[in-house]
Amino acid sequence: MKRIDHQDARRLCRGAALRRGMSYEHAQWFAEALVETSLMGIDTHGLRLLPLYLRELDEGRSRARPNFQITRREGATAVLDANDAQGIVAGCHAVEITAELARQQGVGALAVIHSNHFGAAGVYGARLAARGLIGLVVTSAAARMAAFNGSTPLFGTNPLCFSAPTPDGEHFVFDMATSQVSYSQIKHLSRQALPLESGWALDRHGESTTDPLAVACLAPLGGYKGQGLAMMVQILGALLAGMPNDAAITHLDVPPFNQGRQIGHFLVAIDPARFGDPEAFSTRVRSLMETVRSSAARSGQTVQVAGDPQARARKERLRLGIPLGDDEARALELESTHLERKELFE
């Protein structure tokens, strides 16, 4: 398996974005989000998406130089038209606006319209936490998941992320899909010819299947509860600001690649300083995390909190490099031909 150093990966991703006309700041956001996601072991939403994101830029689905516009602003709320921006760029820009609203008003709520796939929602939750803010981030997505007791795709995996700051920078970042598993994970297991876990996906008859080639749709997380969460995300992420529902959105990996996907995001930021001492609050968050970690575990098990597996993966990958599948290795090798140093891989 090939691996790449995180600094080289950042340089290659940034260079790829710059070559396609992005500003330096936006290219930095783009590279940082992809590399940090892979460092944390979330391979389905990290460098593996680079070839698709570059194709979006090359063929016009996303704009390298979007004309961001605030189309509505009142008090603590605003609507951002992302003008078919690359999704990561739209998400990072949205964080800046939402954080500004929260600093001014105590709470900020931002709807983002006319965007594209923005990768892992945790990227934006972590950015809000790094600013000392509580964050809630959701996004619409193309339909992959059935309703509870249903048999056809009706909802996207519709991720939601909740985050809160801690004093040491290892913030609480809880990022989940409302399906049992992401569709990217299904594709990954299919390429590896590996079976799925029972309850993850349904065949065309609506029956549970462990064969990735037989998957017609994903199962909702926790039955009717996952359906309810998916509807909540769709209402906030899309319907609130007039974006299409999940069933009307084209999929990330299929044509057309020359028009935006009409993805909607919704971000909320809360300034803890409006409720008390922000340093005391962040300390209490850290204390809660430690209380959970130190609680009694079942035999042979470990109690964790959100972000613990990602922190371990990050530590290891900073040391050993980021493992690459064939597709992302080829994409990065191709981009390396446009830079001075070509021998980047182990």
C-alpha positions as YAML, in Angstrom:
chain: A
units: angstrom
residues:
- id: 1
  name: MET
  ca: [0.00, 0.00, 0.00]
- id: 2
  name: LYS
  ca: [1.26, 3.46, -0.87]
- id: 3
  name: ARG
  ca: [1.38, 6.20, 1.75]
- id: 4
  name: ILE
  ca: [1.90, 9.93, 1.48]
- id: 5
  name: ASP
  ca: [3.17, 12.40, 4.05]
- id: 6
  name: HIS
  ca: [0.44, 14.83, 5.16]
- id: 7
  name: GLN
  ca: [2.52, 17.88, 4.20]
- id: 8
  name: ASP
  ca: [3.08, 16.55, 0.69]
- id: 9
  name: ALA
  ca: [-0.62, 15.73, 0.39]
- id: 10
  name: ARG
  ca: [-1.54, 19.28, 1.39]
- id: 11
  name: ARG
  ca: [0.89, 20.71, -1.15]
- id: 12
  name: LEU
  ca: [-0.50, 18.53, -3.93]
- id: 13
  name: CYS
  ca: [-4.16, 19.23, -3.13]
- id: 14
  name: ARG
  ca: [-3.47, 22.96, -2.81]
- id: 15
  name: GLY
  ca: [-1.56, 22.95, -6.09]
- id: 16
  name: ALA
  ca: [-4.36, 21.08, -7.84]
- id: 17
  name: ALA
  ca: [-6.88, 23.69, -6.70]
- id: 18
  name: LEU
  ca: [-4.62, 26.61, -7.62]
- id: 19
  name: ARG
  ca: [-4.03, 25.17, -11.09]
- id: 20
  name: ARG
  ca: [-7.79, 25.21, -11.59]
- id: 21
  name: GLY
  ca: [-8.08, 28.87, -10.67]
- id: 22
  name: MET
  ca: [-8.90, 28.91, -6.95]
- id: 23
  name: SER
  ca: [-7.62, 31.73, -4.80]
- id: 24
  name: TYR
  ca: [-4.80, 30.81, -2.44]
- id: 25
  name: GLU
  ca: [-7.07, 31.04, 0.62]
- id: 26
  name: HIS
  ca: [-9.71, 28.79, -0.92]
- id: 27
  name: ALA
  ca: [-7.07, 26.32, -2.11]
- id: 28
  name: GLN
  ca: [-5.74, 26.20, 1.46]
- id: 29
  name: TRP
  ca: [-9.21, 25.42, 2.80]
- id: 30
  name: PHE
  ca: [-9.67, 22.75, 0.15]
- id: 31
  name: ALA
  ca: [-6.37, 21.02, 0.89]
- id: 32
  name: GLU
  ca: [-6.69, 21.28, 4.67]
- id: 33
  name: ALA
  ca: [-10.16, 19.75, 4.75]
- id: 34
  name: LEU
  ca: [-9.26, 16.78, 2.54]
- id: 35
  name: VAL
  ca: [-5.99, 16.00, 4.31]
- id: 36
  name: GLU
  ca: [-7.31, 16.45, 7.85]
- id: 37
  name: THR
  ca: [-10.25, 14.17, 7.06]
- id: 38
  name: SER
  ca: [-7.89, 11.46, 5.82]
- id: 39
  name: LEU
  ca: [-5.54, 11.93, 8.77]
- id: 40
  name: MET
  ca: [-8.46, 11.18, 11.07]
- id: 41
  name: GLY
  ca: [-9.09, 7.91, 9.26]
- id: 42
  name: ILE
  ca: [-12.32, 9.05, 7.58]
- id: 43
  name: ASP
  ca: [-11.07, 7.78, 4.25]
- id: 44
  name: THR
  ca: [-14.49, 7.82, 2.57]
- id: 45
  name: HIS
  ca: [-14.57, 11.64, 2.77]
- id: 46
  name: GLY
  ca: [-10.89, 12.59, 2.52]
- id: 47
  name: LEU
  ca: [-8.36, 12.22, -0.29]
- id: 48
  name: ARG
  ca: [-10.51, 9.53, -1.87]
- id: 49
  name: LEU
  ca: [-12.84, 12.31, -3.04]
- id: 50
  name: LEU
  ca: [-10.08, 14.35, -4.68]
- id: 51
  name: PRO
  ca: [-10.58, 12.90, -8.21]
- id: 52
  name: LEU
  ca: [-14.32, 13.64, -8.07]
- id: 53
  name: TYR
  ca: [-13.82, 17.15, -6.72]
- id: 54
  name: LEU
  ca: [-11.25, 17.92, -9.41]
- id: 55
  name: ARG
  ca: [-13.60, 16.60, -12.08]
- id: 56
  name: GLU
  ca: [-16.31, 18.93, -10.72]
- id: 57
  name: LEU
  ca: [-13.92, 21.86, -11.12]
- id: 58
  name: ASP
  ca: [-12.70, 20.74, -14.54]
- id: 59
  name: GLU
  ca: [-16.16, 20.20, -16.03]
- id: 60
  name: GLY
  ca: [-18.01, 23.10, -14.42]
- id: 61
  name: ARG
  ca: [-20.16, 21.55, -11.71]
- id: 62
  name: SER
  ca: [-18.32, 23.68, -9.17]
- id: 63
  name: ARG
  ca: [-16.79, 27.11, -9.72]
- id: 64
  name: ALA
  ca: [-13.17, 27.82, -8.85]
- id: 65
  name: ARG
  ca: [-13.99, 31.52, -8.38]
- id: 66
  name: PRO
  ca: [-17.52, 31.66, -6.95]
- id: 67
  name: ASN
  ca: [-19.31, 34.95, -6.38]
- id: 68
  name: PHE
  ca: [-20.46, 34.48, -2.78]
- id: 69
  name: GLN
  ca: [-23.44, 36.67, -1.90]
- id: 70
  name: ILE
  ca: [-25.43, 37.21, 1.29]
- id: 71
  name: THR
  ca: [-28.93, 37.35, -0.18]
- id: 72
  name: ARG
  ca: [-30.70, 37.88, 3.13]
- id: 73
  name: ARG
  ca: [-29.56, 38.98, 6.57]
- id: 74
  name: GLU
  ca: [-31.61, 39.89, 9.61]
- id: 75
  name: GLY
  ca: [-30.34, 39.87, 13.18]
- id: 76
  name: ALA
  ca: [-28.59, 36.59, 13.90]
- id: 77
  name: THR
  ca: [-29.67, 34.90, 10.66]
- id: 78
  name: ALA
  ca: [-28.45, 35.00, 7.07]
- id: 79
  name: VAL
  ca: [-28.64, 33.19, 3.75]
- id: 80
  name: LEU
  ca: [-25.47, 32.63, 1.70]
- id: 81
  name: ASP
  ca: [-25.71, 31.94, -2.03]
- id: 82
  name: ALA
  ca: [-22.57, 29.89, -2.74]
- id: 83
  name: ASN
  ca: [-22.86, 30.30, -6.54]
- id: 84
  name: ASP
  ca: [-22.02, 26.61, -7.19]
- id: 85
  name: ALA
  ca: [-18.77, 26.83, -5.24]
- id: 86
  name: GLN
  ca: [-16.73, 23.74, -4.54]
- id: 87
  name: GLY
  ca: [-18.50, 22.39, -1.46]
- id: 88
  name: ILE
  ca: [-15.51, 22.54, 0.91]
- id: 89
  name: VAL
  ca: [-14.90, 26.17, -0.01]
- id: 90
  name: ALA
  ca: [-18.57, 27.00, 0.56]
- id: 91
  name: GLY
  ca: [-18.50, 25.20, 3.91]
- id: 92
  name: CYS
  ca: [-15.37, 26.97, 5.16]
- id: 93
  name: HIS
  ca: [-16.68, 30.36, 4.01]
- id: 94
  name: ALA
  ca: [-19.95, 29.59, 5.80]
- id: 95
  name: VAL
  ca: [-18.05, 28.95, 9.04]
- id: 96
  name: GLU
  ca: [-16.53, 32.44, 8.87]
- id: 97
  name: ILE
  ca: [-19.93, 34.09, 8.45]
- id: 98
  name: THR
  ca: [-21.66, 31.95, 11.08]
- id: 99
  name: ALA
  ca: [-18.90, 32.64, 13.61]
- id: 100
  name: GLU
  ca: [-19.15, 36.38, 12.92]
- id: 101
  name: LEU
  ca: [-22.92, 36.29, 13.49]
- id: 102
  name: ALA
  ca: [-22.44, 34.44, 16.77]
- id: 103
  name: ARG
  ca: [-19.84, 36.93, 18.00]
- id: 104
  name: GLN
  ca: [-22.18, 39.81, 17.18]
- id: 105
  name: GLN
  ca: [-25.49, 38.33, 18.29]
- id: 106
  name: GLY
  ca: [-24.61, 35.49, 20.66]
- id: 107
  name: VAL
  ca: [-26.12, 32.99, 18.22]
- id: 108
  name: GLY
  ca: [-25.63, 32.76, 14.46]
- id: 109
  name: ALA
  ca: [-27.68, 30.72, 12.00]
- id: 110
  name: LEU
  ca: [-26.72, 30.50, 8.34]
- id: 111
  name: ALA
  ca: [-28.44, 28.73, 5.45]
- id: 112
  name: VAL
  ca: [-26.20, 28.00, 2.44]
- id: 113
  name: ILE
  ca: [-27.80, 27.52, -0.97]
- id: 114
  name: HIS
  ca: [-26.48, 26.50, -4.40]
- id: 115
  name: SER
  ca: [-23.53, 24.53, -3.03]
- id: 116
  name: ASN
  ca: [-21.97, 21.14, -3.74]
- id: 117
  name: HIS
  ca: [-20.80, 18.14, -1.69]
- id: 118
  name: PHE
  ca: [-18.70, 19.44, 1.20]
- id: 119
  name: GLY
  ca: [-17.15, 16.23, 2.52]
- id: 120
  name: ALA
  ca: [-17.20, 15.50, 6.24]
- id: 121
  name: ALA
  ca: [-19.49, 17.75, 8.31]
- id: 122
  name: GLY
  ca: [-17.04, 17.41, 11.19]
- id: 123
  name: VAL
  ca: [-14.58, 19.67, 9.34]
- id: 124
  name: TYR
  ca: [-16.89, 22.64, 9.91]
- id: 125
  name: GLY
  ca: [-17.93, 21.66, 13.41]
- id: 126
  name: ALA
  ca: [-14.25, 21.48, 14.37]
- id: 127
  name: ARG
  ca: [-13.62, 24.92, 12.86]
- id: 128
  name: LEU
  ca: [-16.42, 26.42, 14.94]
- id: 129
  name: ALA
  ca: [-15.14, 24.72, 18.11]
- id: 130
  name: ALA
  ca: [-11.63, 26.03, 17.40]
- id: 131
  name: ARG
  ca: [-13.13, 29.52, 17.58]
- id: 132
  name: GLY
  ca: [-14.54, 28.76, 21.03]
- id: 133
  name: LEU
  ca: [-18.08, 28.28, 19.71]
- id: 134
  name: ILE
  ca: [-20.66, 25.52, 20.00]
- id: 135
  name: GLY
  ca: [-21.55, 24.32, 16.53]
- id: 136
  name: LEU
  ca: [-24.32, 22.48, 14.72]
- id: 137
  name: VAL
  ca: [-23.78, 21.64, 11.04]
- id: 138
  name: VAL
  ca: [-26.09, 19.74, 8.67]
- id: 139
  name: THR
  ca: [-26.23, 19.25, 4.91]
- id: 140
  name: SER
  ca: [-28.62, 17.84, 2.36]
- id: 141
  name: ALA
  ca: [-27.50, 14.94, 0.18]
- id: 142
  name: ALA
  ca: [-28.75, 12.87, -2.74]
- id: 143
  name: ALA
  ca: [-31.20, 10.11, -1.80]
- id: 144
  name: ARG
  ca: [-29.51, 6.88, -0.72]
- id: 145
  name: MET
  ca: [-31.53, 5.85, 2.34]
- id: 146
  name: ALA
  ca: [-34.97, 4.31, 2.61]
- id: 147
  name: ALA
  ca: [-37.66, 5.38, 5.05]
- id: 148
  name: PHE
  ca: [-38.29, 3.07, 7.99]
- id: 149
  name: ASN
  ca: [-40.08, 0.02, 6.54]
- id: 150
  name: GLY
  ca: [-39.46, 1.44, 3.06]
- id: 151
  name: SER
  ca: [-37.68, -0.11, 0.09]
- id: 152
  name: THR
  ca: [-36.62, 2.79, -2.14]
- id: 153
  name: PRO
  ca: [-34.10, 5.64, -1.65]
- id: 154
  name: LEU
  ca: [-35.85, 8.69, -0.25]
- id: 155
  name: PHE
  ca: [-33.30, 10.46, 1.98]
- id: 156
  name: GLY
  ca: [-29.63, 11.23, 1.75]
- id: 157
  name: THR
  ca: [-27.31, 9.96, 4.44]
- id: 158
  name: ASN
  ca: [-27.90, 13.49, 5.74]
- id: 159
  name: PRO
  ca: [-25.05, 13.95, 8.19]
- id: 160
  name: LEU
  ca: [-25.24, 16.16, 11.23]
- id: 161
  name: CYS
  ca: [-22.39, 17.37, 13.41]
- id: 162
  name: PHE
  ca: [-22.45, 18.82, 16.91]
- id: 163
  name: SER
  ca: [-19.29, 20.33, 18.37]
- id: 164
  name: ALA
  ca: [-18.13, 22.08, 21.53]
- id: 165
  name: PRO
  ca: [-14.76, 23.61, 22.50]
- id: 166
  name: THR
  ca: [-12.30, 22.31, 25.11]
- id: 167
  name: PRO
  ca: [-9.27, 24.06, 26.63]
- id: 168
  name: ASP
  ca: [-6.66, 21.75, 25.11]
- id: 169
  name: GLY
  ca: [-7.90, 21.90, 21.52]
- id: 170
  name: GLU
  ca: [-9.10, 18.29, 21.44]
- id: 171
  name: HIS
  ca: [-12.64, 19.47, 20.98]
- id: 172
  name: PHE
  ca: [-15.83, 17.45, 21.21]
- id: 173
  name: VAL
  ca: [-16.84, 16.82, 17.59]
- id: 174
  name: PHE
  ca: [-19.69, 14.38, 17.03]
- id: 175
  name: ASP
  ca: [-20.26, 13.74, 13.32]
- id: 176
  name: MET
  ca: [-22.81, 11.11, 12.28]
- id: 177
  name: ALA
  ca: [-24.82, 9.98, 9.29]
- id: 178
  name: THR
  ca: [-28.51, 9.32, 9.72]
- id: 179
  name: SER
  ca: [-28.11, 6.02, 7.86]
- id: 180
  name: GLN
  ca: [-26.45, 2.98, 9.43]
- id: 181
  name: VAL
  ca: [-23.37, 3.59, 7.26]
- id: 182
  name: SER
  ca: [-22.27, 6.01, 4.52]
- id: 183
  name: TYR
  ca: [-22.70, 5.01, 0.89]
- id: 184
  name: SER
  ca: [-19.00, 5.65, 0.37]
- id: 185
  name: GLN
  ca: [-18.32, 2.82, 2.81]
- id: 186
  name: ILE
  ca: [-20.57, 0.53, 0.76]
- id: 187
  name: LYS
  ca: [-18.57, 1.37, -2.38]
- id: 188
  name: HIS
  ca: [-15.30, 0.84, -0.52]
- id: 189
  name: LEU
  ca: [-16.33, -2.63, 0.66]
- id: 190
  name: SER
  ca: [-17.61, -3.46, -2.83]
- id: 191
  name: ARG
  ca: [-14.21, -2.62, -4.34]
- id: 192
  name: GLN
  ca: [-12.56, -4.82, -1.70]
- id: 193
  name: ALA
  ca: [-15.08, -7.66, -2.33]
- id: 194
  name: LEU
  ca: [-15.94, -7.60, 1.39]
- id: 195
  name: PRO
  ca: [-19.38, -8.31, 2.88]
- id: 196
  name: LEU
  ca: [-21.47, -5.69, 4.66]
- id: 197
  name: GLU
  ca: [-22.61, -5.90, 8.23]
- id: 198
  name: SER
  ca: [-26.18, -7.07, 8.66]
- id: 199
  name: GLY
  ca: [-28.67, -4.22, 8.90]
- id: 200
  name: TRP
  ca: [-26.63, -1.71, 6.94]
- id: 201
  name: ALA
  ca: [-28.38, -1.92, 3.58]
- id: 202
  name: LEU
  ca: [-31.44, -3.21, 1.74]
- id: 203
  name: ASP
  ca: [-31.90, -4.95, -1.61]
- id: 204
  name: ARG
  ca: [-34.51, -3.94, -4.19]
- id: 205
  name: HIS
  ca: [-37.17, -5.88, -2.29]
- id: 206
  name: GLY
  ca: [-36.48, -3.96, 0.91]
- id: 207
  name: GLU
  ca: [-34.80, -6.92, 2.57]
- id: 208
  name: SER
  ca: [-31.55, -6.67, 4.49]
- id: 209
  name: THR
  ca: [-28.49, -7.70, 2.46]
- id: 210
  name: THR
  ca: [-24.80, -8.18, 3.19]
- id: 211
  name: ASP
  ca: [-23.88, -8.27, -0.53]
- id: 212
  name: PRO
  ca: [-22.58, -4.82, -1.57]
- id: 213
  name: LEU
  ca: [-23.50, -5.58, -5.20]
- id: 214
  name: ALA
  ca: [-27.15, -6.15, -4.23]
- id: 215
  name: VAL
  ca: [-27.60, -2.87, -2.39]
- id: 216
  name: ALA
  ca: [-30.54, -0.78, -3.57]
- id: 217
  name: CYS
  ca: [-30.62, 1.63, -0.63]
- id: 218
  name: LEU
  ca: [-29.29, 2.16, 2.87]
- id: 219
  name: ALA
  ca: [-31.14, 1.44, 6.08]
- id: 220
  name: PRO
  ca: [-31.92, 4.31, 8.48]
- id: 221
  name: LEU
  ca: [-30.00, 4.48, 11.73]
- id: 222
  name: GLY
  ca: [-32.11, 3.08, 14.55]
- id: 223
  name: GLY
  ca: [-35.18, 2.53, 12.40]
- id: 224
  name: TYR
  ca: [-37.78, 5.26, 12.65]
- id: 225
  name: LYS
  ca: [-35.39, 7.41, 14.70]
- id: 226
  name: GLY
  ca: [-32.94, 7.61, 11.80]
- id: 227
  name: GLN
  ca: [-35.78, 8.53, 9.47]
- id: 228
  name: GLY
  ca: [-36.83, 11.33, 11.80]
- id: 229
  name: LEU
  ca: [-33.29, 12.67, 12.04]
- id: 230
  name: ALA
  ca: [-32.91, 12.51, 8.24]
- id: 231
  name: MET
  ca: [-36.10, 14.52, 7.84]
- id: 232
  name: MET
  ca: [-34.89, 17.07, 10.40]
- id: 233
  name: VAL
  ca: [-31.61, 17.50, 8.48]
- id: 234
  name: GLN
  ca: [-33.43, 17.80, 5.15]
- id: 235
  name: ILE
  ca: [-35.82, 20.42, 6.54]
- id: 236
  name: LEU
  ca: [-32.97, 22.53, 7.95]
- id: 237
  name: GLY
  ca: [-30.36, 21.87, 5.27]
- id: 238
  name: ALA
  ca: [-32.56, 22.21, 2.20]
- id: 239
  name: LEU
  ca: [-36.21, 23.09, 2.59]
- id: 240
  name: LEU
  ca: [-35.75, 26.05, 4.95]
- id: 241
  name: ALA
  ca: [-33.93, 28.09, 2.30]
- id: 242
  name: GLY
  ca: [-35.66, 26.68, -0.76]
- id: 243
  name: MET
  ca: [-33.24, 24.00, -1.96]
- id: 244
  name: PRO
  ca: [-34.52, 20.74, -3.52]
- id: 245
  name: ASN
  ca: [-35.33, 17.76, -1.33]
- id: 246
  name: ASP
  ca: [-32.95, 14.80, -1.33]
- id: 247
  name: ALA
  ca: [-34.82, 12.78, -3.95]
- id: 248
  name: ALA
  ca: [-34.38, 15.63, -6.48]
- id: 249
  name: ILE
  ca: [-30.58, 15.92, -6.09]
- id: 250
  name: THR
  ca: [-28.19, 14.22, -8.51]
- id: 251
  name: HIS
  ca: [-25.56, 11.90, -7.05]
- id: 252
  name: LEU
  ca: [-21.97, 12.98, -6.48]
- id: 253
  name: ASP
  ca: [-20.38, 10.31, -8.66]
- id: 254
  name: VAL
  ca: [-22.67, 10.46, -11.72]
- id: 255
  name: PRO
  ca: [-23.20, 13.01, -14.53]
- id: 256
  name: PRO
  ca: [-23.99, 15.75, -15.24]
- id: 257
  name: PHE
  ca: [-20.69, 17.23, -14.08]
- id: 258
  name: ASN
  ca: [-21.30, 20.58, -15.78]
- id: 259
  name: GLN
  ca: [-23.97, 21.97, -13.45]
- id: 260
  name: GLY
  ca: [-24.20, 22.54, -9.72]
- id: 261
  name: ARG
  ca: [-26.01, 20.00, -7.56]
- id: 262
  name: GLN
  ca: [-28.14, 22.45, -5.53]
- id: 263
  name: ILE
  ca: [-26.88, 21.17, -2.20]
- id: 264
  name: GLY
  ca: [-27.94, 23.09, 0.90]
- id: 265
  name: HIS
  ca: [-26.13, 23.39, 4.23]
- id: 266
  name: PHE
  ca: [-27.23, 24.84, 7.56]
- id: 267
  name: LEU
  ca: [-24.89, 26.01, 10.32]
- id: 268
  name: VAL
  ca: [-25.61, 27.26, 13.81]
- id: 269
  name: ALA
  ca: [-22.98, 28.74, 16.14]
- id: 270
  name: ILE
  ca: [-23.50, 29.62, 19.82]
- id: 271
  name: ASP
  ca: [-21.13, 31.82, 21.78]
- id: 272
  name: PRO
  ca: [-20.72, 30.32, 25.29]
- id: 273
  name: ALA
  ca: [-19.57, 33.72, 26.56]
- id: 274
  name: ARG
  ca: [-23.19, 34.89, 26.36]
- id: 275
  name: PHE
  ca: [-24.14, 32.30, 28.99]
- id: 276
  name: GLY
  ca: [-21.24, 32.51, 31.43]
- id: 277
  name: ASP
  ca: [-17.47, 32.11, 31.65]
- id: 278
  name: PRO
  ca: [-16.39, 30.52, 28.32]
- id: 279
  name: GLU
  ca: [-13.20, 29.07, 29.84]
- id: 280
  name: ALA
  ca: [-15.17, 27.42, 32.63]
- id: 281
  name: PHE
  ca: [-17.58, 26.03, 30.04]
- id: 282
  name: SER
  ca: [-14.84, 24.51, 27.91]
- id: 283
  name: THR
  ca: [-13.30, 23.00, 31.05]
- id: 284
  name: ARG
  ca: [-16.65, 21.42, 31.93]
- id: 285
  name: VAL
  ca: [-16.87, 19.94, 28.43]
- id: 286
  name: ARG
  ca: [-13.41, 18.42, 28.88]
- id: 287
  name: SER
  ca: [-14.40, 17.11, 32.33]
- id: 288
  name: LEU
  ca: [-17.52, 15.46, 30.91]
- id: 289
  name: MET
  ca: [-15.46, 13.77, 28.20]
- id: 290
  name: GLU
  ca: [-13.03, 12.43, 30.80]
- id: 291
  name: THR
  ca: [-15.89, 11.24, 33.02]
- id: 292
  name: VAL
  ca: [-17.33, 9.24, 30.14]
- id: 293
  name: ARG
  ca: [-13.96, 7.78, 29.16]
- id: 294
  name: SER
  ca: [-13.19, 6.71, 32.73]
- id: 295
  name: SER
  ca: [-16.57, 5.08, 33.34]
- id: 296
  name: ALA
  ca: [-16.77, 1.31, 33.88]
- id: 297
  name: ALA
  ca: [-16.56, -0.65, 30.64]
- id: 298
  name: ARG
  ca: [-17.81, -4.11, 29.69]
- id: 299
  name: SER
  ca: [-15.24, -6.86, 29.78]
- id: 300
  name: GLY
  ca: [-12.69, -6.44, 27.01]
- id: 301
  name: GLN
  ca: [-14.17, -3.12, 25.86]
- id: 302
  name: THR
  ca: [-13.16, 0.54, 26.10]
- id: 303
  name: VAL
  ca: [-15.48, 3.48, 26.66]
- id: 304
  name: GLN
  ca: [-14.81, 6.27, 24.17]
- id: 305
  name: VAL
  ca: [-16.24, 9.64, 23.22]
- id: 306
  name: ALA
  ca: [-16.71, 11.11, 19.77]
- id: 307
  name: GLY
  ca: [-13.37, 11.85, 18.17]
- id: 308
  name: ASP
  ca: [-11.26, 9.31, 20.09]
- id: 309
  name: PRO
  ca: [-10.80, 6.85, 17.18]
- id: 310
  name: GLN
  ca: [-10.03, 9.77, 14.86]
- id: 311
  name: ALA
  ca: [-7.41, 11.15, 17.28]
- id: 312
  name: ARG
  ca: [-5.65, 7.78, 17.36]
- id: 313
  name: ALA
  ca: [-5.71, 7.49, 13.59]
- id: 314
  name: ARG
  ca: [-4.35, 11.02, 13.24]
- id: 315
  name: LYS
  ca: [-1.42, 10.32, 15.55]
- id: 316
  name: GLU
  ca: [-0.51, 7.18, 13.62]
- id: 317
  name: ARG
  ca: [-0.89, 8.72, 10.18]
- id: 318
  name: LEU
  ca: [1.13, 11.78, 11.08]
- id: 319
  name: ARG
  ca: [3.95, 9.35, 11.84]
- id: 320
  name: LEU
  ca: [3.49, 6.76, 9.07]
- id: 321
  name: GLY
  ca: [1.77, 8.74, 6.35]
- id: 322
  name: ILE
  ca: [-1.75, 8.55, 4.91]
- id: 323
  name: PRO
  ca: [-2.59, 5.23, 3.21]
- id: 324
  name: LEU
  ca: [-3.87, 5.60, -0.33]
- id: 325
  name: GLY
  ca: [-6.12, 3.49, -2.48]
- id: 326
  name: ASP
  ca: [-5.36, 3.10, -6.17]
- id: 327
  name: ASP
  ca: [-7.66, 5.92, -7.35]
- id: 328
  name: GLU
  ca: [-6.41, 8.59, -4.97]
- id: 329
  name: ALA
  ca: [-2.79, 7.51, -5.51]
- id: 330
  name: ARG
  ca: [-3.21, 7.94, -9.27]
- id: 331
  name: ALA
  ca: [-4.87, 11.34, -8.81]
- id: 332
  name: LEU
  ca: [-2.09, 12.59, -6.56]
- id: 333
  name: GLU
  ca: [0.63, 11.15, -8.78]
- id: 334
  name: LEU
  ca: [-0.93, 12.95, -11.75]
- id: 335
  name: GLU
  ca: [-1.01, 16.24, -9.85]
- id: 336
  name: SER
  ca: [2.60, 15.71, -8.75]
- id: 337
  name: THR
  ca: [3.72, 15.89, -12.37]
- id: 338
  name: HIS
  ca: [2.83, 19.59, -12.29]
- id: 339
  name: LEU
  ca: [5.11, 20.24, -9.31]
- id: 340
  name: GLU
  ca: [8.87, 20.22, -9.04]
- id: 341
  name: ARG
  ca: [9.23, 17.17, -6.82]
- id: 342
  name: LYS
  ca: [7.62, 14.00, -8.18]
- id: 343
  name: GLU
  ca: [8.88, 11.25, -5.89]
- id: 344
  name: LEU
  ca: [6.49, 11.74, -2.98]
- id: 345
  name: PHE
  ca: [5.27, 8.25, -2.31]
- id: 346
  name: GLU
  ca: [6.75, 5.51, -0.17]
...
